[in-house]
Amino acid sequence: MQTIIEPFRIKSVEPIYFNTVEERTALLKEAHHNLFLLKAKDVLIDLLTDSGTSAMSSAQWAGIMKGDESYAGSESYFHFEEKIQTITGMPYVIPTHQGRAAEKILFSILGGKNKYVLSNTLFDTTRANIEYSGAQGIDLLCDEGKDTSLVANFKGNLNIQALQEQINVLGSENITMVVLTVTNNSGGGQPVSMANIRAVRAICKAHNILFYLDACRFAENAYFIKTREDGYADKSILTIAQEMFSYADGCTMSAKKDAFANMGGFLALRDEALTKQCRNLLVITEGFPTYGGLAGRDLEAIAIGLDEIMEESYLHYRIRSMEYLCNKLHDADVPVMRPAGGHAVYLDAKKFLPHIPVHEYPGQALACALYLHGGIRSVEIGSFMFGKYNVFGNLIPATHELVRLAIPRRVYTQSHIDYVAEVILEVFQQKEKIKGLQIIEEAELLRHFTAKLIQLN
Ligand SMILES: *Cc1c(COP(=O)(O)O)cnc(C)c1O
């Protein structure tokens, strides 16, 4: 087979500033062993997130110049609206400044006390918006999805039997909606099958429950359906995406993911009365209905990005890049989550650093080691991010200790990815030298963004 090449060439570049292990040692100390506190210029390869970090195309930059900044009735809005209507089949489109703003509007109206939202896995901002409204979120991930090393096609699926049981227990009248996150971000970027979407739809319909998609990575999910699910190999990504959305009553989306934009999001719906309520709230919190929280140029860049994300040569390269890194690490016995997800590769820090107990944060220790050794910035998804304390002040650990390497879209080339793999392998060879960490200062909520740590000896 021939090498799968990047389906783009480079017109404009940004420099990477090289630094040494000694310099990074000092920088890491200054940042209190918290990679969120580093300056981006001190990072060589930044795999902190795939959100808003995509490289825009020349067509998108041209669209930025063409953006219509009219307060009302902007041409760029109509371009944006038409594109989203075509993909989702949903008549009502509400632009927001990012995904969480769409969630905030939706759950301010549909959430509230004694209500439940069921999901394969709610993303953290979605869960936060649900809980902030007084409602509760419940994750019902399929069993395959819970096993980090099991290779299966659709590890993002919702457990249909558990959904049925929860509906019986809670009562359909208390369930605000079911949300399927595609792909399942918090579950490793694993896809949801069309069969699962259809089954969720059927149950929701039978019980008169709303069904929404959290569609941030709809194109990556559609590509997995095309390549892994029977009957879809010959269908276009657009056709598959249209079928996915056809089962849903509405969707929220962050354009910072599968729209190649640096900022933006939207809410799309089929219900006219609910749309009216959402637009009333939009005007107070975001802006007029034809721009929401965005500039005309953002709307234009998103409309163009939504077309580009569905190009098969792009998705082929995108999904293959994740597999490439994942396989390289797996072949060298590095513990990774398998199979590769759509937007990231996850290291299993508990297995990588068995000598570091969970209360010394092996994931964070590994993330720091990757920065020290090779200037790579990743993010811990484990007890540093999600850990809580019991009444005695002891850590209640998270279920997994992972380090996520999220790959920005169209930003890094194969040699960057090769370098990342080399650094991880070198760190793996001297893993016994890595030491645990202790938190010395932390905020009550979302502590991982600001907490300070020290290295233990
Ligand atoms: C990023 C993300 C969101 C929130 O979007 P923002 O644009 O960051 O506000 C919601 N759901 C999922 C699955 C995401 O990945």
The ligand as an ORCA input file, in Angstrom:
! r2SCAN-3c Opt
* xyz 0 1
  C     -15.704     20.585     22.956
  C     -16.939     19.862     23.241
  C     -18.067     20.506     23.755
  C     -18.070     21.965     24.166
  O     -17.741     22.819     23.118
  P     -16.922     24.189     23.377
  O     -16.863     24.775     22.010
  O     -15.599     23.816     23.929
  O     -17.738     25.010     24.307
  C     -19.206     19.752     23.957
  N     -19.243     18.445     23.675
  C     -18.177     17.782     23.179
  C     -18.281     16.332     22.866
  C     -16.987     18.466     22.947
  O     -15.938     17.800     22.473
*
